[in-house]
Amino acid sequence: MKVAIYQNDPLFGEVEKNVLETGRAVMEKEFDILVLPELFATGYLFRDKEEALELADPAGTGYAFGGLFQLAEIKNALIIYGFPEKRDGKLFNSAIAVFPNGDFRVYQKTHLFDREKEIFSPGETGFFVFEFRGARIGIMICFDW
């Protein structure tokens, strides 16, 4: 199994550009699992909760999900990436694992750091493990370690 990690330098708020640039950067690479950074498509330094909400999507929707599901399908790979998630009137710093068939699993960051506490709610998913091609995988984000 090949696991790839791609570190981008996102342009803040430029979701489409960041997703396209990431896709171009990894398209010719071989991998079974691709891991992208926390909030890779939006950038990280939100002024406030309102700004983060403007860039947030419900899990399984939005431009980043669509683009990365398409990449997962083309590459027949699992792609894990961070995104601001809107759910039930709350905002979470989340990561999503997108399977090549379009299924997905969402993890919400449990341990918020510094100013994140002013923007995001603590995660409600808890920690979990899932399987992909015989590998057992868990997701944590940054300060969760």
Secondary structure as UniProt FT lines:
FT   STRAND          3..5
FT   TURN            12..13
FT   HELIX           15..26
FT   TURN            27..28
FT   STRAND          33..35
FT   TURN            38..42
FT   HELIX           49..55
FT   TURN            59..60
FT   HELIX           62..75
FT   STRAND          78..87
FT   TURN            88..89
FT   STRAND          90..98
FT   TURN            100..101
FT   STRAND          104..108
FT   TURN            114..115
FT   HELIX           116..119
FT   STRAND          129..132
FT   TURN            133..134
FT   STRAND          135..138
FT   HELIX           142..144
//
